[in-house]
Amino acid sequence: MQSHALVAIVTILALLLYFVMGLRVGTSRSKYGVEAPATTGNPDFERLFRIHANTLEWLPIFLPSLWLFAFYWNDRTAAGLGAVWIIGRYLYMTGYAKAASARSAGFAVQALATALLLFGALGKAVWLAIQTGV
């Protein structure tokens, strides 16, 4: 049986990064005077809010792809690609927090990592289905 400890660690690190993003949104509400439930009013706050929201939008694509890739291929490669995703999200977060135009590099890194995980898992699943006649 294959261990998935590395992918579990990467999953937890990804969720911790998302947690930190949420804390940044919460603390920036008082800093910029944007009271809940408002999500607009200050461009600095709005960028932090979008960083958090966009990461939430990507988690349902990233996490299943990460685990399916680990299941069909191996834990180490999946964890490595997952770490690249985290780095991309961190670059996205730090860039976008400064200026909306600075978010592209980090976004591209995490999108590429996700695509490799997603299509890698799909490819192996299809290949196995063909091999077993399913």
N, C-alpha and C positions, 0 to 999 in steps of 0.2 A: 504494500500500500504506500502510495506517495504522500509525503508530508507536504503540507501547504503552510508551514509556519512563516516562511518569508512573505507570502502573499497576505497572510493574516496581519503581519506587522505593517506592510505597506497600506493595507486597508485602514488600519487604526491610525497611521500617520496621515493619510488623506482626510480622514474624518476629524482628526485633531486640527489640521490646517483649516478645514471648513468651520470648526468650532471657533478658532481664533478670528476668522473673518467675521463671524457672527458677533463676537465680542467687540470687534472694531466698529461694527455698525451700531451696536448698543451704546458704546461710549461716545461715538461721534454725534449721536442724537443730541445729547446735552451740550457737547462742545459747539455744535453749529446751530443749536436752537430749533431742531426739527422734532416736534413732538409726535409720538405715535397717534394715529396710524399714518400720518403723512409720510410720503416717500420722496417728496420734492421740496425745494426751498433753498437749498444751498448746493452749488456744484460739487464741492468737496465731499459732502455727505452723499450726494447722488452717485458719485463714482464708487464710493465704498459700498453703498447699497447694491449697485449693479455687479460689483465684483462678487459679492456674496450670492446674489440671485443667479448670476451666470454659472457659478460653481455648482449650485444646487441643480441647475438645468443639465449640467454635464455628468453629475454623479450617477444618475440612472443608466447612462450609457457606459460610463467607465467601469463601475464596480462589477456588473455582471460580465462584461467583456474580460476584465482582469481574472475573475474566478474561472470562467469558462476556458480561457487560454491556459491557465494553470492546470486545469483538469485534463484538457486535450493534449497539451504539450508538456510543460514542466514548470515547477514552482520558481526556479531561479530566473528563467527568462521572463516569465510573467512579472515577477517582483522587480526585475530591472526596468522593464517597460513602465511598470507602475511608479517606480521612483522617478523616471523621466517625466511622467504625468505630473507628479507632485512638484518637481522643479519647474515645469512649465506653468503650473497654476501659481506658484510663488512668484515667478517672473511677471505673470499676468497681473497679479495682485499689486506688486510693488510698482510696476510700470503704470498701470491704470490709475492707481492712487495719485500719481503725480500729474498725469495728463491722459485724456482719452486716447490720444494718438500714440501713446507709448505702450499700448496693450497688445499690439499685434504679434510681436515675437513670442511672448509667453503663450498666447493663444495658439499660435501655429505649433509650438512644441507639444502642448498637451493634446491638440487635435491629432497630430501625427501619431503620438503614443497610443491614443484611443483607437485610431484607425488600424494600427498594427495588431492591437489586442482583439478588436472586433472581427476583422477580416481573417486574422490568423485562426481564431476559434471557429469561425464559420467554415473556413476552408478545410480544417481538419475534421470537423463534424460531418461535412458533406463527403469527404474522402472516406471516412469510416462507414458512413451509411452506404456508399456505393460498394465498398469492400465486403460488407456483411449482407448486402442485398436487401436492405431495409427500404 
